[in-house]
Structures are given as structure tokens and as C-alpha cells.
Amino acid sequence: MKVLITNDDGIDFKGLRILAQVFSEIADVYVVAPEGERSSHSHHLTIKGKIRYEEREVPYAKKAYALWGTPADCVHMGLHALLNEEIDLVLSGINRGANISTDIIYSGTISAAREAYIYHVPALALSLNRGDRENYELAARYGKAIAKEYLEQDKCRDYFLNVNVPDLDEKDIKGIMVCDKVGQMDYGDSYTLGKEDDKDYIFIGQSNVRFLGDTSDLRIDASALENGYVSLSAMGNDQFSYDHFDLLDEIAGKIDKSL
């Protein structure tokens, strides 16, 4: 098996290095990752011009490249330009901090996995919730166990996975919870207008993130994680809000009659 690993925290981040080590036990590991942090770049993809790359040494990787691009760029160029290999699985992570609820809209980690899915390559986004333990090795082992079962499925190319692991001791993790709901996050962002070198700037303060939702509903990824479960979600491209299509029928009908 051949796996391509990327992330949005940069090629030198320890979460990626530990993931490469753990997956090297079962696969040939290749790395294409940003040369620096690219958090919250979502699915930004470079479609014209040029992208710088550089070969690097990453322990346990057969071949590794740093790319001056986004996480989605890394997967795209890894699959189509840099690696002359047929990749069986793309791994994105291990991210520093969870990617849950509305985080998945902003996340470079999620988008890297989605880019692989677009090209029918099985993919898994793996994140570790922020905490004092920084137990990336445990998160990598959960990722490996889930990936092995995922790849056994005939339909693994039809969706990709989002996995979030609590930063707890192994004995304190209650299990894996399949989550089919996303909640709403309040990021508590703060902004200040000011000047620097006689130029106008918006100064962005530290976010104070909190979950707005039912913490008892374990089918919500944020709630499952908060309650000590590994959250496991299937993802794809469908972002329709099906509960509201009847309202659009009303809008369309009224416009048709008025024109």
C-alpha cells in the first residue's frame, strides 16, 4: 500500500511526522506538505502560474516534498505532478486542534482530504483536539485502525473520512462515535482598527472558540469529542440544505408568476 501524507501545519510539524512513522508499519509513505503553516486556507487551489517545491528528508517517508502552496495544492500536485506512484490513500494531519462543526468549512486539513476524494482516491482527515497531553501517537494509531477498515470497503472511493480524537489518555477514551450532524461554533473573534508605519491595519485578536449546540447529542461531532469519544464522519461534496427546498419552490413559483 502507498499513502500520501499532507497537513496544514507544515511539513516540519510533529503530528505529520508521527503519522508517517505509524503508517510506515503498514505502507510506503510519501509526503507532500506545505513548507509552513497554512491553517484555515480551506480549499484554496492554485490553478495558474507556478508553485515552488523542494525535496526534503522526512523520517519514515520514501520521498518527501515541501510545497509553497496550500494543503489542497499539496494533494493535487502530489497526485498529478510530483509522485510517480499510484496512491492508495491520502492522509491529512495529524492536525493541531479539532476540525468539527463549522471548522470543516475553513479547514485546510479537511480540504486536502476532499481534494483526494474529488479524484477518487480514498482519504482520511485526522485531527487531535487541543489539550495538555498532545497524544499524537494515540491519534495516529486510531487513524491507522480506522483507515485499514475503511479501505476494506468496496465503496471507500465514494466518500472520505473526518476523524477527531480527544487529547486524553487511552483508558479515558470511551470509544468511536459515528457522527452525522454538525454543530455551530462561535469563534469569538476580536478586531481592532489601527495604524502601523503610518498605514491602516485591522489587527486580529485571539479567538475564543465555543460550541453552540446540544452537548448531550453524541451524533454531533463536537458533542462526541467533548464527551470523550473519537468522532467519525463520512463526508462528500453534497452541501444542499434539503429541508429548505420547499421554500425555494415557493420563491421560484412567485417569480414565475410575476414575470
C-alpha positions as CSV (number, residue, x, y, z in Angstrom):
1,M,0.0,0.0,0.0
2,K,1.2,3.5,-0.8
3,V,0.0,6.5,1.2
4,L,0.4,10.3,0.6
5,I,0.5,12.4,3.8
6,T,-0.1,16.1,3.9
7,N,-1.3,18.6,6.5
8,D,-1.9,22.3,7.1
9,D,0.5,22.9,9.9
10,G,3.6,22.5,7.8
11,I,6.0,19.7,6.8
12,D,8.0,20.0,10.0
13,F,5.1,19.7,12.3
14,K,5.3,16.7,14.7
15,G,1.8,15.5,14.0
16,L,2.7,14.8,10.4
17,R,6.0,13.1,11.4
18,I,4.3,10.8,13.9
19,L,1.6,9.9,11.4
20,A,4.4,9.0,8.9
21,Q,6.1,6.8,11.5
22,V,2.9,4.9,12.4
23,F,1.7,4.3,8.8
24,S,5.2,3.2,7.7
25,E,4.4,0.0,9.6
26,I,1.8,-0.9,7.0
27,A,2.5,1.2,3.9
28,D,5.1,3.0,1.8
29,V,4.8,6.6,2.9
30,Y,5.1,9.7,0.7
31,V,4.8,13.3,1.9
32,V,3.8,16.4,0.1
33,A,3.1,19.2,2.7
34,P,3.2,22.9,2.9
35,E,6.6,24.4,3.8
36,G,4.9,26.4,6.6
37,E,1.6,26.7,8.3
38,R,-1.5,27.0,6.1
39,S,-4.3,26.7,8.6
40,S,-7.8,27.9,7.6
41,H,-6.9,28.1,3.9
42,S,-10.0,25.9,3.1
43,H,-10.0,24.6,-0.5
44,H,-7.8,27.3,-2.0
45,L,-6.3,25.7,-5.1
46,T,-3.6,27.3,-7.3
47,I,-4.9,26.9,-10.9
48,K,-2.4,29.1,-12.9
49,G,1.2,30.3,-12.6
50,K,3.8,28.3,-10.7
51,I,4.4,26.8,-7.3
52,R,7.8,26.3,-5.7
53,Y,8.7,22.9,-4.3
54,E,11.7,21.4,-2.6
55,E,12.7,17.8,-1.8
56,R,13.1,17.3,2.0
57,E,14.0,14.5,4.3
58,V,11.1,13.2,6.5
59,P,11.8,10.2,8.7
60,Y,9.9,7.1,7.5
61,A,9.0,8.6,4.2
62,K,10.2,7.1,0.9
63,K,10.0,10.6,-0.7
64,A,9.0,14.0,0.7
65,Y,8.5,17.4,-0.7
66,A,7.7,20.8,0.8
67,L,5.4,22.9,-1.4
68,W,4.9,26.6,-1.3
69,G,1.2,26.1,-1.6
70,T,-2.0,25.2,0.2
71,P,-2.9,21.7,1.6
72,A,-5.2,21.2,-1.5
73,D,-2.3,22.2,-3.7
74,C,-0.1,19.6,-2.0
75,V,-2.6,16.8,-2.7
76,H,-3.3,17.9,-6.2
77,M,0.4,18.2,-7.1
78,G,1.3,15.1,-5.2
79,L,-1.2,13.0,-7.2
80,H,-0.7,14.6,-10.6
81,A,2.9,16.0,-10.8
82,L,5.4,15.1,-8.0
83,L,4.8,11.4,-7.3
84,N,5.1,8.8,-10.0
85,E,3.1,6.4,-7.8
86,E,-0.4,5.1,-7.6
87,I,-1.6,6.3,-4.2
88,D,-4.0,4.1,-2.3
89,L,-4.8,6.5,0.5
90,V,-4.3,10.2,1.3
91,L,-3.9,11.1,4.9
92,S,-4.3,14.7,6.1
93,G,-3.0,15.5,9.5
94,I,-2.5,15.0,12.3
95,N,-3.9,18.5,12.8
96,R,-3.2,20.5,15.9
97,G,-6.8,21.0,17.1
98,A,-10.1,19.5,16.2
99,N,-11.9,20.0,12.9
100,I,-15.5,19.8,13.8
101,S,-18.8,21.5,13.1
102,T,-18.3,24.8,11.2
103,D,-14.5,24.3,11.4
104,I,-14.8,22.0,8.4
105,I,-15.7,24.9,6.2
106,Y,-12.4,26.7,6.9
107,S,-10.1,23.7,7.4
108,G,-7.1,23.1,5.2
109,T,-6.9,19.7,6.7
110,I,-10.4,18.7,5.6
111,S,-9.9,20.3,2.1
112,A,-6.8,18.3,1.5
113,A,-8.7,15.1,2.0
114,R,-11.6,16.4,-0.1
115,E,-9.2,17.1,-2.9
116,A,-8.2,13.5,-3.0
117,Y,-11.8,12.4,-2.9
118,I,-12.5,14.6,-5.9
119,Y,-10.0,12.4,-7.8
120,H,-11.5,9.2,-6.5
121,V,-8.6,8.5,-4.1
122,P,-9.7,7.3,-0.6
123,A,-8.8,9.9,2.0
124,L,-8.9,10.5,5.8
125,A,-8.5,13.8,7.6
126,L,-7.2,13.2,11.2
127,S,-7.2,15.8,14.0
128,L,-6.3,15.8,17.7
129,N,-8.3,18.0,20.0
130,R,-6.2,20.6,21.8
131,G,-5.0,19.6,25.3
132,D,-2.1,19.2,27.6
133,R,-1.1,15.7,26.6
134,E,-0.5,16.2,22.9
135,N,-1.0,12.5,22.4
136,Y,-0.4,12.4,18.6
137,E,0.8,8.8,18.8
138,L,-2.5,7.6,20.0
139,A,-4.3,9.7,17.4
140,A,-2.1,8.1,14.7
141,R,-3.0,4.6,16.0
142,Y,-6.7,5.4,15.8
143,G,-6.2,6.7,12.3
144,K,-4.4,3.6,11.2
145,A,-7.0,1.3,12.7
146,I,-9.9,3.2,11.0
147,A,-8.0,3.5,7.7
148,K,-7.5,-0.2,7.5
149,E,-11.2,-1.0,7.9
150,Y,-12.2,1.9,5.6
151,L,-10.0,0.6,2.8
152,E,-11.6,-2.9,3.0
153,Q,-14.9,-1.4,1.8
154,D,-15.8,-1.6,-1.9
155,K,-17.3,1.9,-1.7
156,C,-14.3,3.7,0.0
157,R,-13.8,5.9,-3.0
158,D,-17.4,7.2,-2.7
159,Y,-16.7,9.3,0.4
160,F,-13.9,10.4,2.7
161,L,-13.5,10.4,6.4
162,N,-13.2,13.1,9.1
163,V,-11.7,11.7,12.3
164,N,-11.2,13.7,15.5
165,V,-9.5,12.3,18.6
166,P,-9.8,13.6,22.2
167,D,-6.5,14.5,23.8
168,L,-6.9,12.0,26.6
169,D,-5.1,9.0,28.0
170,E,-6.1,5.9,26.0
171,K,-8.0,4.5,29.0
172,D,-10.2,7.6,29.2
173,I,-11.4,7.5,25.6
174,K,-14.9,6.0,25.6
175,G,-14.9,4.6,22.0
176,I,-15.6,5.7,18.5
177,M,-18.9,7.6,17.8
178,V,-20.3,7.8,14.3
179,C,-21.4,11.4,13.8
180,D,-23.8,12.5,11.1
181,K,-24.6,16.0,12.5
182,V,-22.5,19.2,12.6
183,G,-23.0,21.9,15.1
184,Q,-22.3,25.7,15.1
185,M,-19.1,27.2,16.5
186,D,-18.8,30.7,17.9
187,Y,-15.3,31.9,17.3
188,G,-15.4,35.0,19.5
189,D,-13.1,36.8,17.1
190,S,-11.9,40.3,18.0
191,Y,-10.7,43.1,15.7
192,T,-9.1,46.4,16.3
193,L,-8.5,49.2,13.7
194,G,-5.2,50.9,14.0
195,K,-2.0,52.1,12.3
196,E,1.5,50.8,11.8
197,D,4.2,52.6,9.9
198,D,1.5,55.2,9.0
199,K,-0.6,52.5,7.3
200,D,-4.1,51.4,8.2
201,Y,-4.5,47.8,9.5
202,I,-7.1,45.6,11.0
203,F,-5.4,43.8,14.0
204,I,-6.9,40.4,14.6
205,G,-7.1,39.2,18.2
206,Q,-7.1,35.8,19.7
207,S,-10.3,33.8,19.1
208,N,-12.3,32.3,22.0
209,V,-14.0,29.3,20.4
210,R,-17.1,27.7,21.9
211,F,-19.6,25.2,20.7
212,L,-23.2,26.4,20.3
213,G,-25.4,23.3,20.5
214,D,-26.7,20.3,22.4
215,T,-23.7,18.8,24.2
216,S,-25.8,15.7,25.0
217,D,-26.4,14.8,21.4
218,L,-23.5,12.5,20.6
219,R,-24.3,12.3,16.9
220,I,-22.9,15.9,16.7
221,D,-19.2,15.7,16.2
222,A,-18.3,18.5,18.7
223,S,-20.5,16.9,21.4
224,A,-19.0,13.4,20.9
225,L,-15.5,14.8,21.2
226,E,-16.4,16.9,24.3
227,N,-17.8,13.7,25.9
228,G,-14.6,11.7,25.4
229,Y,-15.4,9.9,22.1
230,V,-13.4,9.8,18.8
231,S,-15.7,11.3,16.3
232,L,-16.0,9.6,12.9
233,S,-17.9,11.2,10.0
234,A,-18.3,10.3,6.3
235,M,-18.0,13.3,4.0
236,G,-18.5,14.2,0.4
237,N,-19.5,17.1,-1.9
238,D,-23.2,17.4,-1.1
239,Q,-23.8,20.7,0.7
240,F,-27.5,21.1,-0.2
241,S,-29.9,22.1,2.6
242,Y,-32.7,19.6,1.7
243,D,-35.1,20.8,4.4
244,H,-35.4,24.2,2.7
245,F,-36.1,23.2,-1.0
246,D,-39.8,23.7,-0.5
247,L,-39.1,27.3,0.4
248,L,-37.2,27.6,-2.9
249,D,-40.2,26.1,-4.8
250,E,-42.3,29.0,-3.3
251,I,-39.8,31.6,-4.3
252,A,-39.5,30.2,-7.9
253,G,-43.2,29.9,-8.2
254,K,-43.9,33.5,-7.1
255,I,-41.2,34.9,-9.5
256,D,-42.5,32.8,-12.5
257,K,-46.0,34.3,-11.9
258,S,-44.7,37.8,-11.6
259,L,-42.5,38.0,-14.7
